[in-house]
């Protein structure tokens, strides 16, 4: 997956990155090209940032349906 077209919001001890991801979901030799709107929240823990939360949404109904069917069936129609 590639994270792109993002913005970072930062405050003391945390930051949030909001953007888009693109990549492929593969089952065997079959693939679905994914486009996902996503957000990630990181918090400062001691001396390094740790991811606290990650959310992604597939906004295109037909793409979401194809992905859900492939995950459930274990194959891409």
HTML snippet that shows the backbone in 3Dmol.js (N, CA, C, O; Angstrom):
<script src="https://3Dmol.org/build/3Dmol-min.js"></script>
<div id="view" style="width:600px;height:400px;position:relative"></div>
<script>
const pdb = `
ATOM      1  N   UNK A   1       0.841  -1.177   0.000  1.00  0.00           N
ATOM      2  CA  UNK A   1       0.000   0.000   0.000  1.00  0.00           C
ATOM      3  C   UNK A   1       0.887   1.242   0.000  1.00  0.00           C
ATOM      4  O   UNK A   1       1.966   1.262   0.593  1.00  0.00           O
ATOM      5  N   UNK A   2       0.406   2.259  -0.673  1.00  0.00           N
ATOM      6  CA  UNK A   2       1.084   3.556  -0.690  1.00  0.00           C
ATOM      7  C   UNK A   2       0.191   4.585  -0.002  1.00  0.00           C
ATOM      8  O   UNK A   2      -0.986   4.710  -0.337  1.00  0.00           O
ATOM      9  N   UNK A   3       0.739   5.310   0.944  1.00  0.00           N
ATOM     10  CA  UNK A   3       0.036   6.387   1.647  1.00  0.00           C
ATOM     11  C   UNK A   3       0.422   7.686   0.956  1.00  0.00           C
ATOM     12  O   UNK A   3       1.608   8.004   0.863  1.00  0.00           O
ATOM     13  N   UNK A   4      -0.574   8.452   0.464  1.00  0.00           N
ATOM     14  CA  UNK A   4      -0.278   9.654  -0.299  1.00  0.00           C
ATOM     15  C   UNK A   4      -1.360  10.714  -0.067  1.00  0.00           C
ATOM     16  O   UNK A   4      -2.350  10.467   0.622  1.00  0.00           O
ATOM     17  N   UNK A   5      -1.155  11.882  -0.646  1.00  0.00           N
ATOM     18  CA  UNK A   5      -2.125  12.981  -0.573  1.00  0.00           C
ATOM     19  C   UNK A   5      -2.608  13.167   0.872  1.00  0.00           C
ATOM     20  O   UNK A   5      -3.807  13.135   1.148  1.00  0.00           O
ATOM     21  N   UNK A   6      -1.666  13.357   1.770  1.00  0.00           N
ATOM     22  CA  UNK A   6      -1.997  13.395   3.197  1.00  0.00           C
ATOM     23  C   UNK A   6      -1.682  14.745   3.824  1.00  0.00           C
ATOM     24  O   UNK A   6      -0.925  15.547   3.277  1.00  0.00           O
ATOM     25  N   UNK A   7      -2.280  14.971   4.977  1.00  0.00           N
ATOM     26  CA  UNK A   7      -2.013  16.139   5.815  1.00  0.00           C
ATOM     27  C   UNK A   7      -1.703  15.610   7.205  1.00  0.00           C
ATOM     28  O   UNK A   7      -2.224  14.570   7.609  1.00  0.00           O
ATOM     29  N   UNK A   8      -0.860  16.318   7.933  1.00  0.00           N
ATOM     30  CA  UNK A   8      -0.526  15.921   9.296  1.00  0.00           C
ATOM     31  C   UNK A   8      -0.973  17.026  10.248  1.00  0.00           C
ATOM     32  O   UNK A   8      -0.639  18.197  10.069  1.00  0.00           O
ATOM     33  N   UNK A   9      -1.729  16.629  11.255  1.00  0.00           N
ATOM     34  CA  UNK A   9      -2.162  17.524  12.324  1.00  0.00           C
ATOM     35  C   UNK A   9      -1.382  17.123  13.574  1.00  0.00           C
ATOM     36  O   UNK A   9      -1.385  15.953  13.955  1.00  0.00           O
ATOM     37  N   UNK A  10      -0.718  18.077  14.208  1.00  0.00           N
ATOM     38  CA  UNK A  10       0.120  17.739  15.357  1.00  0.00           C
ATOM     39  C   UNK A  10      -0.200  18.628  16.553  1.00  0.00           C
ATOM     40  O   UNK A  10      -0.597  19.784  16.407  1.00  0.00           O
ATOM     41  N   UNK A  11      -0.018  18.059  17.725  1.00  0.00           N
ATOM     42  CA  UNK A  11      -0.148  18.775  18.993  1.00  0.00           C
ATOM     43  C   UNK A  11       0.848  18.136  19.948  1.00  0.00           C
ATOM     44  O   UNK A  11       1.578  17.220  19.567  1.00  0.00           O
ATOM     45  N   UNK A  12       0.880  18.605  21.159  1.00  0.00           N
ATOM     46  CA  UNK A  12       1.827  18.103  22.140  1.00  0.00           C
ATOM     47  C   UNK A  12       1.561  16.624  22.449  1.00  0.00           C
ATOM     48  O   UNK A  12       0.520  16.290  23.015  1.00  0.00           O
ATOM     49  N   UNK A  13       2.474  15.758  22.087  1.00  0.00           N
ATOM     50  CA  UNK A  13       2.382  14.349  22.448  1.00  0.00           C
ATOM     51  C   UNK A  13       1.607  13.473  21.490  1.00  0.00           C
ATOM     52  O   UNK A  13       1.489  12.272  21.736  1.00  0.00           O
ATOM     53  N   UNK A  14       1.067  14.021  20.398  1.00  0.00           N
ATOM     54  CA  UNK A  14       0.399  13.164  19.426  1.00  0.00           C
ATOM     55  C   UNK A  14       0.360  13.847  18.067  1.00  0.00           C
ATOM     56  O   UNK A  14       0.547  15.059  17.955  1.00  0.00           O
ATOM     57  N   UNK A  15       0.113  13.040  17.034  1.00  0.00           N
ATOM     58  CA  UNK A  15      -0.169  13.616  15.717  1.00  0.00           C
ATOM     59  C   UNK A  15      -1.095  12.675  14.967  1.00  0.00           C
ATOM     60  O   UNK A  15      -1.188  11.486  15.273  1.00  0.00           O
ATOM     61  N   UNK A  16      -1.776  13.233  13.980  1.00  0.00           N
ATOM     62  CA  UNK A  16      -2.691  12.453  13.157  1.00  0.00           C
ATOM     63  C   UNK A  16      -2.362  12.719  11.695  1.00  0.00           C
ATOM     64  O   UNK A  16      -2.184  13.866  11.287  1.00  0.00           O
ATOM     65  N   UNK A  17      -2.282  11.651  10.912  1.00  0.00           N
ATOM     66  CA  UNK A  17      -2.055  11.743   9.473  1.00  0.00           C
ATOM     67  C   UNK A  17      -3.339  11.305   8.779  1.00  0.00           C
ATOM     68  O   UNK A  17      -3.838  10.207   9.025  1.00  0.00           O
ATOM     69  N   UNK A  18      -3.871  12.158   7.915  1.00  0.00           N
ATOM     70  CA  UNK A  18      -5.120  11.891   7.207  1.00  0.00           C
ATOM     71  C   UNK A  18      -4.831  11.970   5.717  1.00  0.00           C
ATOM     72  O   UNK A  18      -4.276  12.961   5.244  1.00  0.00           O
ATOM     73  N   UNK A  19      -5.200  10.936   4.978  1.00  0.00           N
ATOM     74  CA  UNK A  19      -4.924  10.940   3.549  1.00  0.00           C
ATOM     75  C   UNK A  19      -5.564   9.772   2.840  1.00  0.00           C
ATOM     76  O   UNK A  19      -6.662   9.334   3.184  1.00  0.00           O
ATOM     77  N   UNK A  20      -4.856   9.276   1.839  1.00  0.00           N
ATOM     78  CA  UNK A  20      -5.371   8.182   1.005  1.00  0.00           C
ATOM     79  C   UNK A  20      -4.313   7.092   0.874  1.00  0.00           C
ATOM     80  O   UNK A  20      -3.111   7.344   0.960  1.00  0.00           O
ATOM     81  N   UNK A  21      -4.804   5.867   0.663  1.00  0.00           N
ATOM     82  CA  UNK A  21      -3.923   4.731   0.396  1.00  0.00           C
ATOM     83  C   UNK A  21      -4.357   4.103  -0.921  1.00  0.00           C
ATOM     84  O   UNK A  21      -5.541   4.083  -1.260  1.00  0.00           O
ATOM     85  N   UNK A  22      -3.382   3.595  -1.649  1.00  0.00           N
ATOM     86  CA  UNK A  22      -3.699   2.817  -2.840  1.00  0.00           C
ATOM     87  C   UNK A  22      -2.771   1.619  -2.876  1.00  0.00           C
ATOM     88  O   UNK A  22      -1.631   1.671  -2.415  1.00  0.00           O
ATOM     89  N   UNK A  23      -3.283   0.559  -3.428  1.00  0.00           N
ATOM     90  CA  UNK A  23      -2.501  -0.666  -3.505  1.00  0.00           C
ATOM     91  C   UNK A  23      -3.352  -1.769  -4.076  1.00  0.00           C
ATOM     92  O   UNK A  23      -4.374  -1.513  -4.714  1.00  0.00           O
ATOM     93  N   UNK A  24      -2.935  -2.987  -3.851  1.00  0.00           N
ATOM     94  CA  UNK A  24      -3.663  -4.126  -4.398  1.00  0.00           C
ATOM     95  C   UNK A  24      -3.936  -5.157  -3.318  1.00  0.00           C
ATOM     96  O   UNK A  24      -3.130  -5.374  -2.414  1.00  0.00           O
ATOM     97  N   UNK A  25      -5.101  -5.785  -3.439  1.00  0.00           N
ATOM     98  CA  UNK A  25      -5.490  -6.922  -2.601  1.00  0.00           C
ATOM     99  C   UNK A  25      -5.367  -8.143  -3.493  1.00  0.00           C
ATOM    100  O   UNK A  25      -5.969  -8.188  -4.565  1.00  0.00           O
ATOM    101  N   UNK A  26      -4.593  -9.137  -3.065  1.00  0.00           N
ATOM    102  CA  UNK A  26      -4.356 -10.319  -3.898  1.00  0.00           C
ATOM    103  C   UNK A  26      -4.874 -11.578  -3.224  1.00  0.00           C
ATOM    104  O   UNK A  26      -4.706 -11.789  -2.023  1.00  0.00           O
ATOM    105  N   UNK A  27      -5.503 -12.395  -4.036  1.00  0.00           N
ATOM    106  CA  UNK A  27      -5.856 -13.760  -3.636  1.00  0.00           C
ATOM    107  C   UNK A  27      -5.374 -14.646  -4.776  1.00  0.00           C
ATOM    108  O   UNK A  27      -5.885 -14.569  -5.894  1.00  0.00           O
ATOM    109  N   UNK A  28      -4.390 -15.483  -4.485  1.00  0.00           N
ATOM    110  CA  UNK A  28      -3.801 -16.310  -5.542  1.00  0.00           C
ATOM    111  C   UNK A  28      -3.192 -15.415  -6.603  1.00  0.00           C
ATOM    112  O   UNK A  28      -2.331 -14.586  -6.307  1.00  0.00           O
ATOM    113  N   UNK A  29      -3.641 -15.582  -7.846  1.00  0.00           N
ATOM    114  CA  UNK A  29      -3.126 -14.763  -8.949  1.00  0.00           C
ATOM    115  C   UNK A  29      -4.074 -13.615  -9.299  1.00  0.00           C
ATOM    116  O   UNK A  29      -3.802 -12.852 -10.226  1.00  0.00           O
ATOM    117  N   UNK A  30      -5.176 -13.487  -8.570  1.00  0.00           N
ATOM    118  CA  UNK A  30      -6.164 -12.443  -8.852  1.00  0.00           C
ATOM    119  C   UNK A  30      -5.934 -11.227  -7.953  1.00  0.00           C
ATOM    120  O   UNK A  30      -5.488 -11.372  -6.815  1.00  0.00           O
ATOM    121  N   UNK A  31      -6.240 -10.018  -8.467  1.00  0.00           N
ATOM    122  CA  UNK A  31      -6.040  -8.799  -7.690  1.00  0.00           C
ATOM    123  C   UNK A  31      -7.211  -7.832  -7.828  1.00  0.00           C
ATOM    124  O   UNK A  31      -7.933  -7.841  -8.825  1.00  0.00           O
ATOM    125  N   UNK A  32      -7.381  -7.003  -6.810  1.00  0.00           N
ATOM    126  CA  UNK A  32      -8.315  -5.876  -6.829  1.00  0.00           C
ATOM    127  C   UNK A  32      -7.482  -4.640  -6.511  1.00  0.00           C
ATOM    128  O   UNK A  32      -6.763  -4.612  -5.512  1.00  0.00           O
ATOM    129  N   UNK A  33      -7.579  -3.621  -7.356  1.00  0.00           N
ATOM    130  CA  UNK A  33      -6.901  -2.351  -7.091  1.00  0.00           C
ATOM    131  C   UNK A  33      -7.711  -1.579  -6.063  1.00  0.00           C
ATOM    132  O   UNK A  33      -8.874  -1.254  -6.306  1.00  0.00           O
ATOM    133  N   UNK A  34      -7.109  -1.283  -4.919  1.00  0.00           N
ATOM    134  CA  UNK A  34      -7.814  -0.609  -3.829  1.00  0.00           C
ATOM    135  C   UNK A  34      -7.491   0.880  -3.783  1.00  0.00           C
ATOM    136  O   UNK A  34      -6.373   1.300  -4.081  1.00  0.00           O
ATOM    137  N   UNK A  35      -8.490   1.662  -3.404  1.00  0.00           N
ATOM    138  CA  UNK A  35      -8.364   3.095  -3.150  1.00  0.00           C
ATOM    139  C   UNK A  35      -9.104   3.356  -1.843  1.00  0.00           C
ATOM    140  O   UNK A  35     -10.318   3.170  -1.765  1.00  0.00           O
ATOM    141  N   UNK A  36      -8.370   3.789  -0.811  1.00  0.00           N
ATOM    142  CA  UNK A  36      -8.923   3.880   0.534  1.00  0.00           C
ATOM    143  C   UNK A  36      -8.634   5.255   1.137  1.00  0.00           C
ATOM    144  O   UNK A  36      -7.513   5.755   1.050  1.00  0.00           O
ATOM    145  N   UNK A  37      -9.656   5.862   1.751  1.00  0.00           N
ATOM    146  CA  UNK A  37      -9.476   7.087   2.550  1.00  0.00           C
ATOM    147  C   UNK A  37      -9.083   6.618   3.943  1.00  0.00           C
ATOM    148  O   UNK A  37      -9.711   5.708   4.485  1.00  0.00           O
ATOM    149  N   UNK A  38      -8.057   7.222   4.530  1.00  0.00           N
ATOM    150  CA  UNK A  38      -7.534   6.672   5.776  1.00  0.00           C
ATOM    151  C   UNK A  38      -7.071   7.751   6.755  1.00  0.00           C
ATOM    152  O   UNK A  38      -6.719   8.864   6.364  1.00  0.00           O
ATOM    153  N   UNK A  39      -7.082   7.387   8.031  1.00  0.00           N
ATOM    154  CA  UNK A  39      -6.514   8.254   9.069  1.00  0.00           C
ATOM    155  C   UNK A  39      -5.756   7.379  10.062  1.00  0.00           C
ATOM    156  O   UNK A  39      -6.144   6.245  10.345  1.00  0.00           O
ATOM    157  N   UNK A  40      -4.674   7.932  10.577  1.00  0.00           N
ATOM    158  CA  UNK A  40      -3.842   7.230  11.553  1.00  0.00           C
ATOM    159  C   UNK A  40      -3.512   8.198  12.679  1.00  0.00           C
ATOM    160  O   UNK A  40      -3.174   9.356  12.435  1.00  0.00           O
ATOM    161  N   UNK A  41      -3.612   7.721  13.906  1.00  0.00           N
ATOM    162  CA  UNK A  41      -3.303   8.547  15.073  1.00  0.00           C
ATOM    163  C   UNK A  41      -2.125   7.925  15.807  1.00  0.00           C
ATOM    164  O   UNK A  41      -2.099   6.720  16.057  1.00  0.00           O
ATOM    165  N   UNK A  42      -1.153   8.762  16.150  1.00  0.00           N
ATOM    166  CA  UNK A  42       0.055   8.328  16.855  1.00  0.00           C
ATOM    167  C   UNK A  42       0.189   9.112  18.152  1.00  0.00           C
ATOM    168  O   UNK A  42      -0.142  10.296  18.209  1.00  0.00           O
ATOM    169  N   UNK A  43       0.680   8.441  19.196  1.00  0.00           N
ATOM    170  CA  UNK A  43       0.921   9.104  20.483  1.00  0.00           C
ATOM    171  C   UNK A  43       2.377   8.889  20.893  1.00  0.00           C
ATOM    172  O   UNK A  43       2.995   7.871  20.579  1.00  0.00           O
ATOM    173  N   UNK A  44       2.887   9.869  21.591  1.00  0.00           N
ATOM    174  CA  UNK A  44       4.261   9.784  22.084  1.00  0.00           C
ATOM    175  C   UNK A  44       4.274   8.910  23.329  1.00  0.00           C
ATOM    176  O   UNK A  44       3.589   9.197  24.311  1.00  0.00           O
ATOM    177  N   UNK A  45       5.063   7.834  23.276  1.00  0.00           N
ATOM    178  CA  UNK A  45       5.182   6.897  24.391  1.00  0.00           C
ATOM    179  C   UNK A  45       6.659   6.822  24.752  1.00  0.00           C
ATOM    180  O   UNK A  45       7.458   6.243  24.016  1.00  0.00           O
ATOM    181  N   UNK A  46       7.015   7.403  25.876  1.00  0.00           N
ATOM    182  CA  UNK A  46       8.427   7.548  26.264  1.00  0.00           C
ATOM    183  C   UNK A  46       9.129   8.397  25.225  1.00  0.00           C
ATOM    184  O   UNK A  46       8.876   9.599  25.145  1.00  0.00           O
ATOM    185  N   UNK A  47      10.004   7.807  24.428  1.00  0.00           N
ATOM    186  CA  UNK A  47      10.780   8.612  23.482  1.00  0.00           C
ATOM    187  C   UNK A  47      10.419   8.348  22.023  1.00  0.00           C
ATOM    188  O   UNK A  47      11.109   8.837  21.128  1.00  0.00           O
ATOM    189  N   UNK A  48       9.344   7.579  21.757  1.00  0.00           N
ATOM    190  CA  UNK A  48       8.990   7.324  20.359  1.00  0.00           C
ATOM    191  C   UNK A  48       7.477   7.324  20.166  1.00  0.00           C
ATOM    192  O   UNK A  48       6.709   7.131  21.108  1.00  0.00           O
ATOM    193  N   UNK A  49       7.080   7.543  18.934  1.00  0.00           N
ATOM    194  CA  UNK A  49       5.652   7.547  18.612  1.00  0.00           C
ATOM    195  C   UNK A  49       5.175   6.144  18.314  1.00  0.00           C
ATOM    196  O   UNK A  49       5.861   5.363  17.654  1.00  0.00           O
ATOM    197  N   UNK A  50       3.983   5.833  18.811  1.00  0.00           N
ATOM    198  CA  UNK A  50       3.344   4.539  18.554  1.00  0.00           C
ATOM    199  C   UNK A  50       1.966   4.793  17.949  1.00  0.00           C
ATOM    200  O   UNK A  50       1.252   5.716  18.339  1.00  0.00           O
ATOM    201  N   UNK A  51       1.617   3.941  16.983  1.00  0.00           N
ATOM    202  CA  UNK A  51       0.311   4.091  16.354  1.00  0.00           C
ATOM    203  C   UNK A  51      -0.766   3.646  17.337  1.00  0.00           C
ATOM    204  O   UNK A  51      -0.727   2.528  17.849  1.00  0.00           O
ATOM    205  N   UNK A  52      -1.715   4.518  17.593  1.00  0.00           N
ATOM    206  CA  UNK A  52      -2.816   4.243  18.505  1.00  0.00           C
ATOM    207  C   UNK A  52      -4.050   3.765  17.754  1.00  0.00           C
ATOM    208  O   UNK A  52      -4.794   2.916  18.245  1.00  0.00           O
ATOM    209  N   UNK A  53      -4.266   4.318  16.555  1.00  0.00           N
ATOM    210  CA  UNK A  53      -5.495   4.006  15.819  1.00  0.00           C
ATOM    211  C   UNK A  53      -5.254   4.151  14.320  1.00  0.00           C
ATOM    212  O   UNK A  53      -4.507   5.027  13.883  1.00  0.00           O
ATOM    213  N   UNK A  54      -5.896   3.282  13.537  1.00  0.00           N
ATOM    214  CA  UNK A  54      -5.863   3.368  12.069  1.00  0.00           C
ATOM    215  C   UNK A  54      -7.254   3.057  11.564  1.00  0.00           C
ATOM    216  O   UNK A  54      -7.836   2.028  11.910  1.00  0.00           O
ATOM    217  N   UNK A  55      -7.789   3.952  10.741  1.00  0.00           N
ATOM    218  CA  UNK A  55      -9.114   3.732  10.158  1.00  0.00           C
ATOM    219  C   UNK A  55      -9.025   3.930   8.661  1.00  0.00           C
ATOM    220  O   UNK A  55      -8.359   4.851   8.189  1.00  0.00           O
ATOM    221  N   UNK A  56      -9.691   3.074   7.919  1.00  0.00           N
ATOM    222  CA  UNK A  56      -9.747   3.212   6.466  1.00  0.00           C
ATOM    223  C   UNK A  56     -11.153   2.970   5.959  1.00  0.00           C
ATOM    224  O   UNK A  56     -11.881   2.132   6.491  1.00  0.00           O
ATOM    225  N   UNK A  57     -11.532   3.712   4.924  1.00  0.00           N
ATOM    226  CA  UNK A  57     -12.858   3.566   4.313  1.00  0.00           C
ATOM    227  C   UNK A  57     -12.719   3.484   2.799  1.00  0.00           C
ATOM    228  O   UNK A  57     -12.036   4.297   2.176  1.00  0.00           O
ATOM    229  N   UNK A  58     -13.377   2.491   2.224  1.00  0.00           N
ATOM    230  CA  UNK A  58     -13.478   2.397   0.771  1.00  0.00           C
ATOM    231  C   UNK A  58     -14.755   3.129   0.395  1.00  0.00           C
ATOM    232  O   UNK A  58     -15.852   2.688   0.737  1.00  0.00           O
ATOM    233  N   UNK A  59     -14.613   4.259  -0.316  1.00  0.00           N
ATOM    234  CA  UNK A  59     -15.743   5.134  -0.593  1.00  0.00           C
ATOM    235  C   UNK A  59     -16.575   4.708  -1.800  1.00  0.00           C
ATOM    236  O   UNK A  59     -17.740   5.091  -1.908  1.00  0.00           O
ATOM    237  N   UNK A  60     -15.998   3.925  -2.703  1.00  0.00           N
ATOM    238  CA  UNK A  60     -16.709   3.520  -3.916  1.00  0.00           C
ATOM    239  C   UNK A  60     -17.511   2.248  -3.641  1.00  0.00           C
ATOM    240  O   UNK A  60     -16.921   1.203  -3.365  1.00  0.00           O
ATOM    241  N   UNK A  61     -18.846   2.316  -3.710  1.00  0.00           N
ATOM    242  CA  UNK A  61     -19.682   1.164  -3.358  1.00  0.00           C
ATOM    243  C   UNK A  61     -19.344  -0.127  -4.110  1.00  0.00           C
ATOM    244  O   UNK A  61     -19.303  -1.192  -3.494  1.00  0.00           O
ATOM    245  N   UNK A  62     -19.103  -0.063  -5.407  1.00  0.00           N
ATOM    246  CA  UNK A  62     -18.808  -1.283  -6.175  1.00  0.00           C
ATOM    247  C   UNK A  62     -17.457  -1.877  -5.779  1.00  0.00           C
ATOM    248  O   UNK A  62     -17.309  -3.098  -5.716  1.00  0.00           O
ATOM    249  N   UNK A  63     -16.477  -1.023  -5.514  1.00  0.00           N
ATOM    250  CA  UNK A  63     -15.166  -1.499  -5.072  1.00  0.00           C
ATOM    251  C   UNK A  63     -15.265  -2.134  -3.687  1.00  0.00           C
ATOM    252  O   UNK A  63     -14.672  -3.184  -3.440  1.00  0.00           O
ATOM    253  N   UNK A  64     -16.009  -1.503  -2.789  1.00  0.00           N
ATOM    254  CA  UNK A  64     -16.209  -2.059  -1.448  1.00  0.00           C
ATOM    255  C   UNK A  64     -16.891  -3.417  -1.529  1.00  0.00           C
ATOM    256  O   UNK A  64     -16.484  -4.358  -0.848  1.00  0.00           O
ATOM    257  N   UNK A  65     -17.918  -3.524  -2.352  1.00  0.00           N
ATOM    258  CA  UNK A  65     -18.638  -4.797  -2.502  1.00  0.00           C
ATOM    259  C   UNK A  65     -17.713  -5.887  -3.049  1.00  0.00           C
ATOM    260  O   UNK A  65     -17.724  -7.010  -2.546  1.00  0.00           O
ATOM    261  N   UNK A  66     -16.919  -5.570  -4.065  1.00  0.00           N
ATOM    262  CA  UNK A  66     -15.992  -6.552  -4.640  1.00  0.00           C
ATOM    263  C   UNK A  66     -14.965  -7.008  -3.601  1.00  0.00           C
ATOM    264  O   UNK A  66     -14.654  -8.196  -3.517  1.00  0.00           O
ATOM    265  N   UNK A  67     -14.442  -6.074  -2.817  1.00  0.00           N
ATOM    266  CA  UNK A  67     -13.466  -6.408  -1.773  1.00  0.00           C
ATOM    267  C   UNK A  67     -14.103  -7.300  -0.704  1.00  0.00           C
ATOM    268  O   UNK A  67     -13.519  -8.309  -0.308  1.00  0.00           O
ATOM    269  N   UNK A  68     -15.296  -6.932  -0.238  1.00  0.00           N
ATOM    270  CA  UNK A  68     -15.970  -7.728   0.799  1.00  0.00           C
ATOM    271  C   UNK A  68     -16.265  -9.136   0.308  1.00  0.00           C
ATOM    272  O   UNK A  68     -16.053 -10.106   1.037  1.00  0.00           O
ATOM    273  N   UNK A  69     -16.750  -9.255  -0.913  1.00  0.00           N
ATOM    274  CA  UNK A  69     -17.043 -10.585  -1.474  1.00  0.00           C
ATOM    275  C   UNK A  69     -15.777 -11.430  -1.587  1.00  0.00           C
ATOM    276  O   UNK A  69     -15.796 -12.625  -1.295  1.00  0.00           O
ATOM    277  N   UNK A  70     -14.675 -10.804  -2.011  1.00  0.00           N
ATOM    278  CA  UNK A  70     -13.419 -11.538  -2.161  1.00  0.00           C
ATOM    279  C   UNK A  70     -12.897 -12.020  -0.812  1.00  0.00           C
ATOM    280  O   UNK A  70     -12.395 -13.139  -0.705  1.00  0.00           O
ATOM    281  N   UNK A  71     -13.011 -11.188   0.213  1.00  0.00           N
ATOM    282  CA  UNK A  71     -12.541 -11.582   1.545  1.00  0.00           C
ATOM    283  C   UNK A  71     -13.373 -12.741   2.081  1.00  0.00           C
ATOM    284  O   UNK A  71     -12.826 -13.689   2.646  1.00  0.00           O
ATOM    285  N   UNK A  72     -14.671 -12.672   1.910  1.00  0.00           N
ATOM    286  CA  UNK A  72     -15.560 -13.723   2.430  1.00  0.00           C
ATOM    287  C   UNK A  72     -15.398 -15.017   1.634  1.00  0.00           C
ATOM    288  O   UNK A  72     -15.301 -16.098   2.216  1.00  0.00           O
ATOM    289  N   UNK A  73     -15.370 -14.909   0.304  1.00  0.00           N
ATOM    290  CA  UNK A  73     -15.335 -16.112  -0.544  1.00  0.00           C
ATOM    291  C   UNK A  73     -13.932 -16.678  -0.723  1.00  0.00           C
ATOM    292  O   UNK A  73     -13.771 -17.849  -1.067  1.00  0.00           O
ATOM    293  N   UNK A  74     -12.914 -15.845  -0.489  1.00  0.00           N
ATOM    294  CA  UNK A  74     -11.547 -16.315  -0.709  1.00  0.00           C
ATOM    295  C   UNK A  74     -11.154 -16.318  -2.169  1.00  0.00           C
ATOM    296  O   UNK A  74     -10.143 -16.915  -2.539  1.00  0.00           O
ATOM    297  N   UNK A  75     -11.943 -15.658  -3.007  1.00  0.00           N
ATOM    298  CA  UNK A  75     -11.648 -15.552  -4.429  1.00  0.00           C
ATOM    299  C   UNK A  75     -12.258 -14.277  -4.983  1.00  0.00           C
ATOM    300  O   UNK A  75     -13.181 -13.721  -4.389  1.00  0.00           O
ATOM    301  N   UNK A  76     -11.759 -13.815  -6.100  1.00  0.00           N
ATOM    302  CA  UNK A  76     -12.278 -12.617  -6.752  1.00  0.00           C
ATOM    303  C   UNK A  76     -13.152 -13.038  -7.921  1.00  0.00           C
ATOM    304  O   UNK A  76     -12.734 -13.835  -8.761  1.00  0.00           O
ATOM    305  N   UNK A  77     -14.362 -12.504  -7.975  1.00  0.00           N
ATOM    306  CA  UNK A  77     -15.277 -12.882  -9.059  1.00  0.00           C
ATOM    307  C   UNK A  77     -14.923 -12.172 -10.340  1.00  0.00           C
ATOM    308  O   UNK A  77     -15.586 -12.368 -11.359  1.00  0.00           O
TER     309      UNK A  77
END
`;
const viewer = $3Dmol.createViewer("view");
viewer.addModel(pdb, "pdb");
viewer.setStyle({}, {cartoon: {color: "spectrum"}});
viewer.zoomTo();
viewer.render();
</script>
